[in-house]
Amino acid sequence: MSCSPPYPSGVTPALFPTTHTGSLPRPVDLTELLRDREDGKPTPTIGQRVQESVKEILERQVSSGLDIVNDGEMGKIGYATYVTRRLNGFERSPEAATARRGPVDLQEFPDFPSVRPPNPSVRYAFSAVCSGPISSGGTDEVESDLQTLKDGAQQVGAHDLFMTAASPGVIAFFVPDRHYNNYEAYLAALADAMRPEYKAIVDSGCLLQLDCPDLAMAGARFPDVDSFRTFMELNVEALNHALHGLPPERLRVHLCWGNYEGPHNHDVELKAIVDIVLKTRASGISIEGCNPRHGHEWRVFEDVKLPDGRYLLPGVIDSVSNFVEHPDLVAERLLNYASVVGAERVVAGTDCGFGTFAGMTNVAPSIVWAKFQSMAEGARRARERLTS
């Protein structure tokens, strides 16, 4: 049994359809509105501006040659902490950001901030804590996001849509628990509370992407791989509980090792964790596939058999570098993965998002679109090489 990604026949190419990880750079004025809303200031025009921005970002994705597109997370302050508006049990905590310990690799190289100063938007990544019982606040906001996405897609002629949602594990990573005092209990509550959002996305007909950096990024904080694997098992169990009954072919997960330019010399290797990643219910697995620390890891699948019904979405363009990848390099990366898992099981993707938190991006917005165009051309060249 081979796996063909679940996209309507005749809409996307038979081989190497193109997509991305989710977040895209927000317009400057929308970024300010999102920050104002997060800070409790009035934002009467934000709904209209989000709708306009989604339509604009869909047009850019389609014109750049992307096949599977989304709303760019235009209405979210960040890919993980947006849930603090949608779930009960959180409160703002300005001191949470200052108390947060930075990545291990950056602590090891204290002169790094002199060449890459911290982005002020990082405070929105760590601005809340769990202060009470976690529960769903309903699906009104995700339903609104879905309608905005569908309306915009209809206007620009986009057909294959996905929407991102934070995994229970990544929420727990970004939002400290001050209520349960038990990680497993906190994780279980998050899984139950996020399930209505996951189901709403799948029921809408969109692909659901679960953002799961906790399954890789958090590894550097553990003393050894075995202890991290135990942590991963808990997070995958909670995620699968939240996804119970949802069709795997409508699900994909994304893992990464932190979307920042840095040493990454403490990143856990994919080969040490891939077996647990493959326990997730999702058919699609989105991984970093091109940056200098993980670009070689396509070879993991020389030794690890990709289970039937699964496909990969390797990053073939980097989300932290302003280099525009040559289309032939994109094609080469796709063909490397195709050589080990089969071309029909490879979707061209990005290492991570280009606007992880509003106002936080490593790549100039104009260069993002140039990268996407190169990815689309690279996918075309890869298809040509296989079929000529």
N, C-alpha and C positions, 0 to 999 in steps of 0.2 A: 504493500500500500504506500503510495507516495502522497505527498501533501501539496495541494495547490492552495495558495492563500485565498481566503474567502471573499473575493471581489467579483462583481458581476461580470460574466463572460462578455467579451467584446468591448468593455469599457476601459480596462487597463491592459497593458501589454502582457503577452503570454509569459514572458520572462523578464525578471528584474524590474518590476514596478517600483516607483520611487515614492518615498514618504519622508517624514522627519520625526523628531522626538516629541514635539508639542509646543513648547513656548517659543515665541518670536518677539522681536523688539517692538514695544508699544510706542505709539506716537508720544512726543514729549508732553503734550497737553493732557493726554489720557493718563500718563504716568502720574502727573500731578493730581489729577482727580482721584486716582486709586489711593495715593498716599493720603490725601485729605480725608477720604472715606475711612481709611484705616485709623486715622488720628481723630475720628469722631467729628469732623467738620461737615457742614452741609455740602452736598454735591447733587443739586437738583438736575443737572444736565448729564449725569454720568451714564444713565441708561441709553440715551440717544447716542452719546459718543461711543459707547461700546458697540452698538449696532453698526454705526458707520465704520468703525475700525475693523470689525469682523468682515464686513463686505470688502473693504480695501485689502485686507490681508489675504482673503480668499482669492481675490483677483490677482494678487502678486504671486501666490503659490501656483495658480493655474497657468499664468503667463510664463512662469519660470520652468514649467514642464513637470511639476509634481503631479502624481496620480492619486495618492491617498492623502487628503488634506484635512485641516481642522480649523478651529477658530483662533489659533495662535495664543490661546489663553488670555485674550485681550481683557476679559473682565475679572481676572484674578490678580491679586497682589503678588502671589507666588504659588508655585506648583504644589506645595505641601501645606503652607499655613493658611491658604484660602479657606480651609475647612473650619477654622476657628469662628467664622461667621455663620457656618451652616450647622454645626453641632452644638449642643448644650454642654456646659461643663468647663468652658474655658474662660479665662479673663486675661486682659492685657497686663503685662508685667515689664515695664521698661528696663528693670534691672536684669531681666533674663538674658538679654543680648550681651551685656557687659560681663556677665558671669560665665558665659559660654567659653569653653576651651576650644581653641582653634585646631585645625588639622595637625596631626603629628608631624608630617613632613615639613610644614611651614615653621613649626617650633624648632626644628632641627637646624634651620637656616635663617637665623634672626635678621640677616641683612636683606632678605627677600622683599619686605615691604618697601624698601628704598627704590626698587625698580617696579613694583606692582603695588601701589598704595591701596589700602582697603577701600571698597566702594561703600559710600554712606547708606546705600539701600540695604546693606546686610542687616541693619537693625530690624527690618520687617521680616527677616527670616527667623528671628528668634525673639519675637515680641510678646509671646503668650505662654501661659502655663495652664495645666489642668488643675482646676481648683474645686471640682465637684463631680458628681456622677455624669458620665458621658452618655448622651443619647442623641438620636437623630432630631434635627429641627425641621424635618420635612424635606420635600424635594422641589419646592417652588423655585429655588435659585438654579438648580441643575436643569429643571424643565425650561426655565427661561433661557439658559445658555443653549440648550438643544434647539429651541425654536429659533433663536437668533442665528445659530449655525445653519440650520436648514433653510431659513429664509435667504440668507446670504448666498448659500450654495446654489439655490434655485436661480438667483439673479445672475450669477456669474457662470453657470453651467458646470459646476463641480458635482461629481457623482459619488465618488467613494469617500466617505467621511469617517473620521475617528474623533473621539473625545478622551481626554486624559482625566485621571482621578488618582488621588494620593492613596497609597497602600496604608494599611494600619501600621505597619512597621516604620514607614518613613514619617508618619505623623508623630509617632512616639519618639522618633529620633530628634525631631525639631521642636517638639512641645513637651517640656519636662512635666513629669507627674508629681503633683503635690497633694494628691487626694487618695489614691489607692494604696500607695506604698508597696506595691507588688506589681512587677513588670507584666507577668502573665495576665493578671486581672485587668490591668490597664489595656493591654493589647486586645484581650477578648471584648472589652467594652467598645473599643474603637472598631473592631471588626463588625460587631452587631450594628453599630451606629452608621457605618459607611455602606452597609449592604443596600439600603434603599437607593442610594445614588448610583451604585454599580448597576443595579437592576434597571433603573430608569434609563440609563445610557444604552444598555443592551436592548431593552424593549423599544427604544426609539429607532432601531435599525442601524445605529452607528456602531463601529468597532469601539470597544472599550480598551484603552491602554492603562494599565496599572503602573504607576511610577514607583519603582522599588529600589532606589539607591541604597536602602538599608541592607540589601542583599550583597553589597560589594563595598560601598563607601565606608560603612561602619567597621569593616574588618581591621583597619589600622588602629582602632582604639582597644583591641583585645590583645592579651599577652601572647596568644598563640592561635594557630589556625583551628585547632580542635575546639577551643572555647568559642571561637566565632561561629563555627559550624553548628554548635549547640544553639546559639542565639538565632542563627538562620532558620534552623528547624522550627523553632517557636514561631518565627515571623511567617514562614510559609504555611504552617498549620493554620494560623489565624487568617491569613489571606484566603486560603482555600475554603475555610469555613464561611467567609463572607461571600465567596463566589459560588457556593454550593447551588447546583441546579442550573447555573447559567451555562450556555453552550460554549465549550472551549474554543471552537472555531471563530467565535466573536470576541475573543479575548487575546490580548498580547501584553506582555510585561516588559518593562524597561529597567535595566540595572546599569549603574555607572559608579565610578570611583571618585566622584566629586567633580563638578563641572567648573574647574578653574585651572589656569596655567600654573603649574608648580612642579616640584620634583617628583611627586607621586612614588617615591622610592620605598614607601611602606605599603603600597597597594597589595592586597592579597591576589594571588594569581587565579585566573579563571579556571585552570585545571584543578585547583584545590576545592572549588565550590560548585562546579558546573552540575554535578549530580544532584545537588539540593535544588539548584535553580530549576532543573528539569522536573522537579516534583510539583511545581506550580500547575494549576489547572489550565493555564493559557496555552493555546497552540503556538502563538508567536513569541519569540524571545529576542528582544532588542538589546544589543550589546555594543560596547565600544570596540571599534574595529580598525581604527586608523591612526590613533595618536601614538607618539613615540614610546609610550609605556605598554600599550596593549595591541599595537598593530600587528604583532606576530601571532596573536592567539587564535587565528583561524586554524592553525595546526592542531589545536586541541581536539578538533573534530576528526582528525586522522585516527585518533585513539578512542574517542567517545562517539558512539553511534547515536545520531539524532533519532529519537523515537518516531515511529510512524505517527502521522498526523501533526507533526511539528514543523515549523519553519523558522528561519533566522532573519533578523533585520540588523545586519552589521552596519556600524557607522562607516561610511566611505568618504565623508567629509568631516573635518574637525570643527568643533563648536567653540574652541578657544583660540584659534589661530586665524590671522587675517590673510594668510596665504590662500589663494584660490587654486584648489587642486586641479591639476591637468586632467582632462577627460580620460586620457589613456591610463593614468594612475587609478582613477575611479574604476575603469573597466578592469584593470588588473586585479584590484581588490575584490571586485565582485566575482571574477573568474576563479580566484583563489578559493573563495567560499564554495563556489559551484563545484569545484573539483573534489571537495570532500563531503558535501551533503546533497549535491544535485542542483542544477540551475533552477528547477521549478520550486525549490524550497528556499530561495534567497530573494529578499526584498531590500532594495537600496535604501539606506537610512543615514542618520547623523549620529555622531557620538553622543550628543546630548542636546539640550535646548539652547536657543540663542537669546533667550530672555528669561532666565530661570526665575528671577524676581524682578518686578517692575523697576526699570531704571538700572538694572544690573546686566550688562552684556559685555563680552570680551571682543566682539566682532562688530565693526561698523555696519549699520543696517544695510547700506548699499552693497557691501561686500557679501552679506548673507545671500542676497538674491543672485549675485554672480556665482557664488558657490552652488546654489541650487541649480542654476542653468548648467554649470559644469557637471553636476551629478546626473542630470537628465541626459546630457550628451554622452557622458561616460556609460550610462546604462544602455543607451542606443548602440554604442560601439561594442559593448560586451555582447549584446544580442546578435549583432552582425557577425562577430567572430565565431559565435557558436553555430550560426546557421549558414555561414558562407561555405 
